[in-house]
Amino acid sequence: MTAATQHVPALAARAALNLPYTHVDDIFIDGAWTPAHGTGRNPVTDPATGEVWGSVPDATPEDLDAAVGSARRAFDDGEWPRLTPSERAAYLLRVAEEVEKRAEELSLTNTRENGSPVSESAGAAANAAGIFRYFATLADYLEREDVRAFPKGGGESVVRREPIGVCALIAPWNFPINLVMIKLAPALLAGCTVVIKPASPTPLSLRVIIDAVAAAGVPAGVVNLVTGSGRLGDSLVKHPAVDKVAFTGSTPVGRKIAAACGELLRPVTLELGGKSSAIVLPDADLDAMSEVLIRSSMRNTGQTCYISTRILAPASRYEDVVDMVTRTIAAGKQGDPLDPGTVFGPCATESQYKTVLEYVESGLAEGARATTGGRAAALGAGLEGGYFVEPTVFADVTPDMRISREEIFGPVICILKYDDAGGSVEEAVALANNTEFGLGGLVFGGDPEAALAVADRMDTGSVGINFFASNHAAPFGGRHDSGLGTEYGIEGLNAYLSYKSIHRRAKA
């Protein structure tokens, strides 16, 4: 019995849900919801059923000019950049409160948009509020005077931290709320103004965030929202009145944005794809690993950039690891993402569903062994049209296989074997670093110091030891094909600052 057939959810509550913003005709410009100029529409599809349940405007160039112009005026002539950091921090705290008031609305809208199980999306508001509260604590850092003496004496430099300007914030569909908030919060604290462009499959949950921003009293023009296709995002990146771009999404799209920003000499932060590895050391506690496995390696039905979907197991314990991973994944409930007991939902879009199935087929064709899953799910009970792929574990994976090298972004885990003769982890580290990506990673081991030593050798932006979680106060960013720049922490705030040095003679 596979994970896909163990649990067929009851759907009695689905039809009774009264969700906001089903079909909308406006975008948010200059502090108000404003009708879009064109008649184009972008549909919003429930990936659990394949049914269209809403639509938003496909913004026109005129709409985009209005949004960017609003942000430009608010930055050049408005009060926001001229408030003290502490005054802006007070707004951030109010936004956090307003976001928390909308927790249920955010969760249900998010789940209907991208299929994230409510067990995942239920925490989105709390995490988003936490991001705003963390960055509010950095107001003192911005207000602290920074005076640096000349190395040879005779003068000093006053270093000013100033907001970089109008920022284009472009969100992905897998975590449409929090992956905007980690851009929006530092941008606002720094004194920037912004134009947000959601991913086209997930435009509605961010309207709830905009309502929270407006309710918090953030001045008109500081935050603007436009919806539309990738074409609109491309135009936003290249708009002449934009000063900085921050994007989370796929590496191919990130390359195009990087090229455009390079041509324009425009600062850009890119958080892109990943193919992270979990190194299982010979002394790892497999029972403890099983408790964090789904969160660490299959979070959000495998649609998480940093998760460790390549598990590197020692040859001496390979079958034990395969058995544990298989049992853990197969036991996870797959079904209606609105069911609080669901662990694995659908792929977020039909396109991603087809991509994941292609990878599964390629794994089978290249000789990998599916120990659970390995096909499209057939759940029934009203979900027949949904984009469900059975959570899949592949054993006997070799480094040359596509499923081992390329980001799948779906419910697929690959388990590779490394030679641990004599307790060596050399091959494991080499396998972990033999990738074009460098975003996340894990080390599972019984000896904390030995695990830390392995983590230090992994060529990646973040590594967890026996668990993985993002820390708002610690920098998060990718290496190589996983991106440019940093989010979270003081480093994430600095990405929205421009520096000015004022040189003067030292005081007598």
C-alpha positions, 0 to 999 in steps of 0.5 A, a space after each residue: 500500500 503506497 502513501 497515495 492510497 493509504 488516506 483518502 480525505 473527506 471533502 465535506 468542508 471544502 465546498 463550504 469554505 468562504 474564501 476572499 478575493 475570488 475574482 478581483 479587478 484591481 491592483 494596489 497603487 499609491 495606497 489604494 486598490 485601483 482598477 487595472 487598465 486592461 481587460 486581460 486576466 490571469 486565472 488562479 487554479 486550485 492544484 488539488 482539483 485542477 479547478 479555476 477558482 479565481 482570477 486577477 488582472 494581467 497588468 498593462 505597461 500603463 499599470 506598471 508605470 503607475 505603480 513604479 511612479 507611485 513608489 518613485 514619488 514616495 521615495 523622492 518626495 514622501 516622508 518614508 525615507 525621511 522618518 527615523 529607523 525607529 519610526 519605521 520600525 514602529 510601522 513594521 511592528 504594526 504590520 506584524 500585528 495586522 498580519 497575525 489578525 489575518 492568519 486563517 485567511 492567509 493560510 486558506 488562500 495560500 493553500 488554495 493557490 499552491 496546494 501547500 498543506 494547511 499544516 504548512 500554511 497555517 504557520 505562514 502568518 506567524 513566520 511573516 510577523 516574526 520576520 517583521 519583528 526581527 527587522 524592527 529590532 535592527 533600527 538601532 543598528 541603522 541609527 548608530 553613528 559610524 565614525 572611522 578614523 583615518 589609518 594615519 590620523 588627521 581625519 575621520 569619515 562619517 559613514 552614512 547608511 541610506 536607503 537604496 531607493 525603489 525596489 522591485 520585489 518578485 516572489 515565487 509560488 512555493 512560499 508566496 508570503 514569506 519569500 516576499 516578507 524577507 524582502 519587504 521587511 528589510 526594504 521598509 526598515 531601510 527606508 525604501 519603497 517597493 513594487 511587489 510582483 507575485 508569481 502568476 499562480 499565487 497572486 491572491 495571498 499577497 493581497 491579504 498582506 497588502 491589506 495588512 500593510 494598509 491597515 498598519 498605516 504605512 504611507 501611500 506609495 510606499 508599498 505597491 502591488 501589480 499582478 500579471 505574467 512573467 512578461 510583467 516581471 521582466 518589464 519591472 526588472 528593467 523599468 528605468 525608475 527601479 533602483 534594485 531588484 530582489 527575486 526568488 525563483 528558478 535558476 534559469 529565470 534568475 540568470 535572465 534577471 542577473 543579465 538584465 541587472 548587469 546591463 543596467 548596473 542595477 543591484 540585485 539579490 537572487 535566491 535561486 534553486 538548490 540540490 542540497 545533500 544530507 550526509 548521514 554519518 556512520 554513527 547517525 541516529 536514524 530514529 531521530 533522523 526520521 523525526 525531522 526527515 520530512 521537514 528537512 528533505 520533503 517540506 511543502 511536498 518537496 517544493 522548497 529550495 533548500 531541502 536536502 533531497 539527496 541523501 548520502 548514506 554510508 555503505 555500511 548502513 545503506 539499506 538501513 537508511 533506505 528502509 527508514 526513509 522509505 517507511 517515513 515517506 510512505 507513512 505520510 498522508 497524501 491528499 486534500 491540502 485543506 485536510 489538517 492531517 495531510 502531509 503531502 499535497 499536490 504539485 503547485 501547477 500542472 506544468 510542475 506536475 508534468 516536470 516531476 513525472 518526467 523526472 520520475 520516469 527518467 529515474 526509473 529509466 536510468 536504473 534507480 529503484 523506487 522503494 515507494 511511489 514512482 507514479 502519478 497518484 490516483 486519490 479520487 474523492 473529488 481530487 481526480 483532476 489534481 496535480 498529485 505525484 506519489 511521494 517517491 523514494 529512489 534507491 540505488 541512485 548514482 551521481 550521474 543520473 538526472 534525478 541526482 544532478 538536477 533540481 526536481 522541485 517535487 516529492 522525490 528523494 534520492 539516496 546515494 551510497 558513499 564508501 565509509 571504509 575506516 570511518 572515512 567521509 571523504 567521498 560523502 563530502 565530495 559527493 555533496 560538493 559535486 553539484 552546480 548548486 549551493 543553497 542548503 545541506 544537512 549532516 546527521 551524526 551522533 558526535 556533534 563536533 564531528 558533524 560540525 567538522 563535516 558541515 564546515 567542509 560543505 560548499 553551501 550557504 546553510 547547513 543544518 546539524 541533525 535538523 534544518 531551520 531558517 533563523 531570521 537573524 542569520 544570513 541565508 543565501 546561495 552559492 554558485 547556481 543557487 544565487 547572489 546576495 544574502 537575505 535575513 540578518 543584518 546582511 539582508 538589511 544591508 542589501 537595501 542600503 547605499 553607503 556614503 562616506 563623509 570625510 572631515 578633519 578630526 575634532 580637536 
